[in-house]
C-alpha cells in the first residue's frame, strides 16, 4: 500500500470514529431530555398536590426537554374550565334529628315496624296487645288534644281534615271547624282499620310527621311490656344526611346550597348539598382550631347507607371561572420557576405562566395557547 493510500485509510477511520462519538453525544442529549420531561411531570404533580412551588434546574447543555419516543405519550386538549379548590372534612352519615315515639298505652308490644323501614300517612307504627296504634299523619302541629265532636276550632282540626281528605275520606270543607262530616270521615278511617268507630282520635294514638318517615333505633322490642309515655322507637327523615364540622376560618367560603361530594366508607362517592352552616363557632380541644357545624343532604340516592358511618365531605372553598387550563402532567419545568408545555406534533416547548391549580388542572397563560390546542401528556 502506498503512503498516500494509507493516509486516506487513516482519515476515513478517524471520520468514522468521529461520527460514532457524535451519535453517542446526541443519544445522551435525547436521554437528558427524556429525563427532563418525566421528572418535570412528576415534580409538578407533587407540587400542585402539596400546594408548594418547585424549582427545577435547566439541562447543563441548555437544551429544552423533548418527547421520549420510548415512553408512551398522549395528547390533551387545552380547555376553558372552572378550577375548583376543595377542602376535605370528616363527617358522620345519619338521618337527621330523631323524633321519639312513646307507647300510647300499657300492655305487651306485639308488633313493631323494623328499623330502617319507611312509614307513610295512615299507617301504624306498632301494636299493643294486638291492637294497632301510633297512626302516622302528616303535618307540623303536634297532637296536643283529643280530636272529636264538640272540640273548639283550631289549626289541628284543619291538619286532621287535610290528612283525612288525602287518605280518601270526605271531611267536608277543609277548615278549622269540626263538623258532622269530619266525624263521619274519622269513623270511616277507624272502620277501615278495625278500630272502634268512636269518631274521636286520641292524641296518644297519633304520631305527626312532616312527611314519610324512617323508623330509627328501637328502644323496646316485640314481647316487651310497655307503659304510657315509655320510649319505644324513633322516627327520622328518609333521606340520608351528613353532620360535619368545618374550620371557622373556612366557614365563610361555604354557603347553603353549595354542591359537595361525599365519600362513603366503601370508597364510593355521592353528591350532596349544604343545607346549613353553623353561626356559632366551637373552640377546639388541645389548641385545635375553632369549628362550626355543617349539615349536608345527599342528593344521590345510596341504598344500604349505614346510620352513623364515617364519611368525608369535599367542600368547595374557591373557584376560578373560565380559566384557560392544561392537565398538570402537561407541564414541563425548563428552568427555575419557569414552565412550559409541548405542542403536540411539533416537539416545541412553549413557555407558560401558571395560575390557579385544582382537580389535576393548572391555569396557564402565554405561549399562544387557545382552547382546543393539543399538548403532550404522559399516558
Secondary structure, DSSP 8 states (H G I E B T S, - for coil): --HHHHHHHHHHHHHHHHHHHHHHHHHHHHHHHHHHHHHHHHHHHHHHHHT--------TT-------TTS-EEEEE-EEEEEEEEEEEEEEEE-S--EEEE-SSSEEEEEE--TT-EE-TT-EEEEETTEEEEEEEE-SS---S-B-TT----HHHHHHHHHHHHTT---SS-SS---HHHHHHHHHHHHTTT----S-B-GGGEEEESSSEEE---SS-TT-EE-TT-EEEEEE-SS-EEEEEEEHHHHTT--TT-EEEEE-TTS-EEEEEEEEE-SS-B--GGG---EEEEEEEE-S--TT--TT-EEEEEEEEEEEEEEEEEEGGGEEEEETTEEEEEBTTT--EEEEEEEEEETTEEEEE-TT--TT-EEEEE-
